Amino acid sequence: MQRRTFLSLLGASSAVSVLSSSKSLAQTAAPPAPSATEPAASLQAATAVDLDVVRPRIAALLEEARRLDTLETVIATRNGQTIGERAYGNSSLTGSTNIKSASKCVVSALVGIAIDKGLLEGVDQRIETVLRSEFPANPDPRLSKITIGHLLSMRAGLDRMSGPNYGRWVASRNWTRFALAADFVDEPGGGMLYSTASTHLLSVILSKVSGKPTLALAREWLEPLEGFRIGSWHRDPQGYYLGGNQMAMTPRSLHAFGELYRRGGVTEDGRRLISEKWIRESWIRRTNSVFNGDGYGYAWFLKQMGGVQVNYAWGYGGQMLYIIPSLGLTVVMTSNEAAPSARTGYRDELHELMTRIIGAARA
């Protein structure tokens, strides 16, 4: 079935709400993540509809969504309670998938933890303090102005190593030096230049300051979270893990990571893994996406859907993680990793489905 038909099935009124999210470039904070100590009754009050009413609504939406050819799985929870989940075709909720650029949010989390542990000074730390030995001979003076925060928000100013440049970047002998030798097409701190090289440089930085591979850090710092696990993960020729792409994870594992953020950085049993402050800073608009005009924080996209602030991770084929703390919602959608989701309009259809889930969860 054609995707435009699916959009009409979902309803024209909700499509208006998806497309009316244009915002200014001003740095505006998303609603704060709920505290792990917030009373359960307070959280339930935000979404007072009985789960027995919500679940049939979500089930109907997920049945309609089977018409999306490349959609593989959906998991939706409200305040930790499942309100709907489905695997399509031969897919599985526990099967490993490449989450593509949704993994950039995992790298962002590791940076936040490294800052809290004192391994990094903060987002204003200049990357030359760690990567100076990787700079080209006679480097552009602007390299010395790039900060950790610039990499996190895709505002390094260097030419992008995504899109048409991605292939020659990963074919190079040294991804770090190739990225740092790229031409400047904007000033550090300027507009968004979405580049997987930016998050890869963060992975290299994490390894250098800790003396451990990034995967080892993820396992040490995040795998105390029940249900979270990273499977295979590509590395560059020097052995550094590819920050921001080619990371295998199950839908349930990605959901567990999202729930950690929804709870403000604590596990279900109250163990703190990420500071609440870092999560809030990650969900502040630093720039606007060149793809769709949505806000962009520290590796998270920010968008109004259904009248509420939504923080989401987005991977190439439609690997999505949506978090709405104000409603207690965490939703994962995974799709065929090889099928593009932006230029085809598929990403917007996933946003449409998410908007309908929001409406069903609180109406």
C-alpha positions as CSV (number, residue, x, y, z in Angstrom):
1,M,0.0,0.0,0.0
2,Q,1.3,3.5,-0.8
3,R,2.5,5.5,2.1
4,R,0.3,8.5,1.3
5,T,-2.7,6.1,1.7
6,F,-1.4,5.1,5.1
7,L,-1.2,8.8,6.1
8,S,-4.8,9.3,5.2
9,L,-5.8,6.3,7.2
10,L,-4.0,7.7,10.2
11,G,-6.1,10.9,9.8
12,A,-5.5,14.3,8.3
13,S,-6.0,16.2,11.6
14,S,-3.0,14.6,13.3
15,A,-0.9,15.2,10.1
16,V,-1.5,18.9,10.7
17,S,0.0,18.6,14.2
18,V,3.1,16.8,12.9
19,L,3.8,19.4,10.2
20,S,3.2,22.4,12.5
21,S,6.4,22.0,14.5
22,S,8.5,24.9,13.1
23,K,10.4,26.6,16.0
24,S,12.9,29.4,16.3
25,L,16.6,28.8,16.7
26,A,16.6,30.0,20.3
27,Q,17.9,27.6,22.8
28,T,14.8,26.4,24.6
29,A,14.7,23.7,27.2
30,A,12.5,20.7,26.8
31,P,10.3,19.9,29.8
32,P,12.5,18.4,32.5
33,A,13.0,14.7,32.8
34,P,11.0,13.3,35.7
35,S,13.0,12.7,38.8
36,A,13.5,9.1,39.9
37,T,12.2,10.1,43.3
38,E,9.0,11.7,41.9
39,P,6.0,10.0,43.5
40,A,4.4,7.3,41.4
41,A,1.0,8.9,41.8
42,S,2.3,12.1,40.3
43,L,3.6,10.3,37.3
44,Q,0.3,8.4,36.8
45,A,-1.7,11.7,37.0
46,A,0.1,12.9,33.9
47,T,-1.6,10.1,31.9
48,A,-4.8,9.3,33.8
49,V,-6.4,7.1,31.1
50,D,-6.8,3.5,32.3
51,L,-4.4,1.1,30.7
52,D,-7.3,-1.2,29.8
53,V,-8.7,1.6,27.7
54,V,-5.4,2.6,26.2
55,R,-4.1,-0.8,25.1
56,P,-6.9,-1.6,22.6
57,R,-6.4,1.9,21.0
58,I,-2.7,1.2,20.6
59,A,-3.3,-2.3,19.3
60,A,-5.6,-0.8,16.5
61,L,-2.9,1.7,15.5
62,L,-0.2,-1.0,15.4
63,E,-2.5,-3.1,13.2
64,E,-2.9,-0.2,10.8
65,A,0.9,0.3,10.8
66,R,1.5,-3.2,9.3
67,R,0.9,-1.5,6.0
68,L,4.2,0.2,6.3
69,D,6.4,-2.1,4.3
70,T,9.7,-1.5,6.1
71,L,8.5,-1.3,9.7
72,E,9.8,-4.2,11.7
73,T,8.9,-3.6,15.4
74,V,7.2,-1.2,17.8
75,I,7.3,-1.1,21.6
76,A,5.3,1.4,23.5
77,T,5.2,1.9,27.3
78,R,3.7,4.4,29.6
79,N,5.4,4.9,33.0
80,G,7.1,1.5,32.5
81,Q,3.9,-0.4,31.7
82,T,3.5,-1.9,28.2
83,I,0.7,-0.3,26.3
84,G,1.5,-2.0,23.0
85,E,4.1,-3.9,21.1
86,R,4.3,-5.7,17.8
87,A,6.8,-7.4,15.5
88,Y,6.0,-7.5,11.8
89,G,6.8,-10.2,9.3
90,N,9.8,-12.3,10.4
91,S,11.1,-9.6,12.8
92,S,11.5,-10.1,16.5
93,L,11.4,-7.8,19.5
94,T,14.5,-9.6,20.8
95,G,16.3,-9.9,17.5
96,S,19.4,-7.8,16.9
97,T,19.2,-4.9,14.5
98,N,21.6,-2.1,13.3
99,I,20.2,1.0,15.1
100,K,22.3,3.3,12.8
101,S,22.5,6.9,13.9
102,A,20.2,6.3,16.9
103,S,23.5,5.1,18.5
104,K,24.6,8.7,18.6
105,C,22.5,9.1,21.7
106,V,24.4,6.3,23.4
107,V,27.7,8.1,22.6
108,S,26.1,11.3,24.1
109,A,25.2,9.4,27.2
110,L,28.8,8.1,27.6
111,V,30.1,11.6,27.2
112,G,27.8,12.8,30.0
113,I,29.0,10.1,32.3
114,A,32.6,10.8,31.5
115,I,32.1,14.4,32.4
116,D,30.4,13.4,35.7
117,K,33.3,11.1,36.4
118,G,35.9,13.9,35.8
119,L,37.4,12.2,32.7
120,L,36.3,15.2,30.7
121,E,36.2,18.8,31.9
122,G,32.8,19.6,30.3
123,V,31.2,20.5,27.0
124,D,33.4,23.6,26.7
125,Q,36.6,21.6,26.7
126,R,38.5,22.0,23.5
127,I,39.1,18.8,21.6
128,E,42.8,19.7,21.0
129,T,43.4,18.9,24.6
130,V,42.9,15.2,23.7
131,L,43.3,15.0,19.9
132,R,46.2,17.4,19.3
133,S,48.4,14.5,18.1
134,E,45.8,13.7,15.5
135,F,45.7,17.2,14.0
136,P,47.2,17.6,10.5
137,A,50.5,19.4,9.9
138,N,49.9,23.2,9.9
139,P,46.3,22.8,11.0
140,D,43.6,25.4,10.4
141,P,43.6,27.6,13.6
142,R,39.9,26.9,13.9
143,L,40.5,23.3,14.8
144,S,41.7,24.7,18.2
145,K,38.3,26.3,18.7
146,I,36.2,23.1,18.4
147,T,34.7,21.9,21.7
148,I,33.1,18.7,23.0
149,G,29.8,20.5,22.8
150,H,30.3,21.5,19.2
151,L,30.7,17.8,18.3
152,L,27.7,16.8,20.3
153,S,25.5,19.3,18.6
154,M,26.9,18.9,15.1
155,R,28.4,22.4,15.0
156,A,32.1,21.7,14.5
157,G,32.2,23.6,11.3
158,L,34.1,20.9,9.4
159,D,32.9,19.4,6.2
160,R,30.4,16.6,6.8
161,M,31.5,13.0,6.7
162,S,27.9,11.8,6.2
163,G,25.9,11.6,3.0
164,P,28.1,11.8,-0.1
165,N,31.4,12.0,1.9
166,Y,30.7,9.0,4.1
167,G,32.1,6.3,1.7
168,R,35.4,8.0,1.2
169,W,35.7,8.7,4.9
170,V,35.3,5.1,6.0
171,A,37.5,4.0,3.1
172,S,40.4,6.1,4.5
173,R,43.2,4.6,6.5
174,N,42.7,6.8,9.5
175,W,39.2,8.1,10.1
176,T,40.2,10.5,12.9
177,R,42.9,12.3,10.9
178,F,40.8,12.3,7.8
179,A,37.9,14.0,9.6
180,L,40.2,16.6,11.3
181,A,41.8,17.4,8.0
182,A,38.5,18.2,6.3
183,D,37.8,21.7,5.1
184,F,35.9,24.2,7.2
185,V,32.6,25.1,5.6
186,D,31.4,27.0,8.7
187,E,32.8,28.4,11.9
188,P,32.9,26.2,15.0
189,G,29.6,26.9,16.8
190,G,27.9,27.8,13.6
191,G,25.0,26.0,11.9
192,M,24.3,22.3,11.9
193,L,26.5,20.1,9.8
194,Y,25.3,16.6,10.5
195,S,28.3,14.3,10.5
196,T,29.0,10.9,11.9
197,A,32.6,11.9,12.1
198,S,31.7,14.3,14.9
199,T,30.4,11.5,17.1
200,H,33.2,9.2,16.0
201,L,35.7,11.8,17.3
202,L,33.8,11.7,20.6
203,S,34.3,7.9,20.7
204,V,38.0,8.4,20.1
205,I,38.2,11.0,22.8
206,L,36.4,8.7,25.3
207,S,38.9,5.9,24.6
208,K,41.9,8.2,24.9
209,V,40.9,9.8,28.2
210,S,39.7,6.5,29.8
211,G,42.3,4.1,28.3
212,K,39.5,1.8,27.4
213,P,37.6,1.0,24.2
214,T,34.2,2.7,24.0
215,L,32.4,-0.6,24.0
216,A,34.1,-1.5,27.3
217,L,32.9,1.9,28.7
218,A,29.4,1.2,27.5
219,R,29.3,-2.2,29.2
220,E,30.8,-0.8,32.4
221,W,28.7,2.3,32.7
222,L,25.4,1.3,31.1
223,E,25.0,-2.5,31.2
224,P,24.0,-2.4,34.9
225,L,20.7,-1.3,33.3
226,E,18.5,-4.4,33.1
227,G,17.8,-5.3,29.5
228,F,20.5,-3.1,28.0
229,R,23.2,-4.7,25.8
230,I,25.2,-3.7,22.8
231,G,25.9,-6.5,20.4
232,S,28.4,-6.1,17.5
233,W,29.8,-2.7,16.8
234,H,32.1,-1.7,13.9
235,R,35.6,-0.3,14.5
236,D,37.9,1.9,12.5
237,P,41.3,0.9,11.2
238,Q,42.9,2.0,14.5
239,G,40.4,-0.1,16.5
240,Y,38.2,2.8,17.8
241,Y,34.5,2.0,17.8
242,L,32.5,3.9,15.3
243,G,30.8,6.5,17.3
244,G,27.3,7.1,15.9
245,N,26.7,4.2,13.5
246,Q,26.9,0.5,12.9
247,M,25.8,-0.5,16.4
248,A,23.7,-3.7,16.9
249,M,21.0,-3.7,19.5
250,T,17.7,-5.4,20.0
251,P,14.5,-3.3,20.1
252,R,14.1,-4.2,23.8
253,S,17.6,-3.1,24.5
254,L,17.0,0.3,22.8
255,H,13.8,0.6,24.8
256,A,15.6,-0.1,28.1
257,F,18.0,2.8,27.2
258,G,15.1,5.1,26.5
259,E,13.5,4.2,29.8
260,L,16.7,5.1,31.6
261,Y,16.4,8.6,30.1
262,R,12.7,8.9,30.8
263,R,13.4,8.0,34.5
264,G,16.0,10.8,34.7
265,G,19.1,8.6,34.5
266,V,18.3,6.0,37.2
267,T,17.6,2.3,36.8
268,E,14.2,0.8,37.8
269,D,15.7,-0.1,41.2
270,G,17.0,3.4,41.8
271,R,20.7,3.1,40.7
272,R,21.9,6.3,39.1
273,L,23.8,5.8,35.9
274,I,23.5,9.2,34.2
275,S,23.0,12.6,35.9
276,E,19.6,14.2,35.5
277,K,21.4,17.4,34.7
278,W,23.0,15.8,31.7
279,I,19.7,14.6,30.3
280,R,18.2,18.0,30.7
281,E,21.1,19.6,28.9
282,S,20.9,17.1,26.1
283,W,17.3,18.1,25.5
284,I,18.0,21.8,25.1
285,R,17.8,23.1,21.5
286,R,21.3,24.0,20.4
287,T,20.6,24.3,16.6
288,N,18.0,23.3,14.1
289,S,18.2,20.1,11.9
290,V,19.0,20.7,8.3
291,F,16.9,17.7,7.5
292,N,13.5,18.8,8.8
293,G,13.8,22.0,10.8
294,D,13.5,20.1,14.1
295,G,15.5,21.2,17.1
296,Y,18.8,19.4,17.9
297,G,20.5,19.1,21.3
298,Y,23.3,16.8,22.3
299,A,22.6,14.1,19.7
300,W,18.9,14.2,20.3
301,F,16.2,15.7,17.9
302,L,13.5,17.8,19.5
303,K,10.0,18.2,18.1
304,Q,6.5,19.1,19.1
305,M,4.1,16.2,18.4
306,G,0.5,16.1,19.5
307,G,1.0,19.3,21.5
308,V,3.8,18.0,23.7
309,Q,7.6,18.1,23.5
310,V,9.1,14.9,22.1
311,N,12.8,14.0,22.3
312,Y,13.8,11.4,19.7
313,A,16.8,9.5,18.3
314,W,16.7,8.7,14.6
315,G,18.6,6.2,12.6
316,Y,18.9,6.0,8.8
317,G,16.3,3.4,8.0
318,G,13.8,4.5,10.6
319,Q,15.3,3.3,13.8
320,M,13.5,5.5,16.2
321,L,13.5,6.1,20.0
322,Y,10.8,8.6,21.2
323,I,10.7,9.8,24.8
324,I,8.0,12.0,26.2
325,P,8.7,12.5,30.0
326,S,5.6,14.7,30.5
327,L,3.4,11.7,29.5
328,G,5.6,8.9,30.7
329,L,5.9,7.5,27.2
330,T,8.8,5.6,25.7
331,V,8.4,4.3,22.2
332,V,10.8,2.3,20.0
333,M,10.3,1.7,16.3
334,T,12.7,-0.3,14.2
335,S,12.7,-0.6,10.4
336,N,14.7,-2.1,7.5
337,E,18.1,-0.6,8.1
338,A,18.9,-0.5,4.3
339,A,15.8,1.5,3.3
340,P,16.1,5.3,3.5
341,S,13.6,7.1,5.7
342,A,14.1,10.8,5.0
343,R,13.7,11.5,1.3
344,T,11.0,8.8,1.0
345,G,8.8,10.5,3.6
346,Y,8.9,7.3,5.7
347,R,10.3,9.1,8.8
348,D,7.3,11.5,8.7
349,E,5.0,8.5,8.7
350,L,6.7,7.2,11.8
351,H,6.3,10.6,13.4
352,E,2.6,10.5,12.4
353,L,2.2,7.1,14.0
354,M,3.9,8.5,17.1
355,T,1.5,11.4,17.2
356,R,-1.4,9.0,17.1
357,I,0.1,6.9,19.9
358,I,0.4,10.1,22.0
359,G,-3.3,10.9,21.4
360,A,-4.4,7.3,22.2
361,A,-2.3,7.3,25.4
362,R,-3.9,10.4,26.9
363,A,-7.3,11.0,25.2
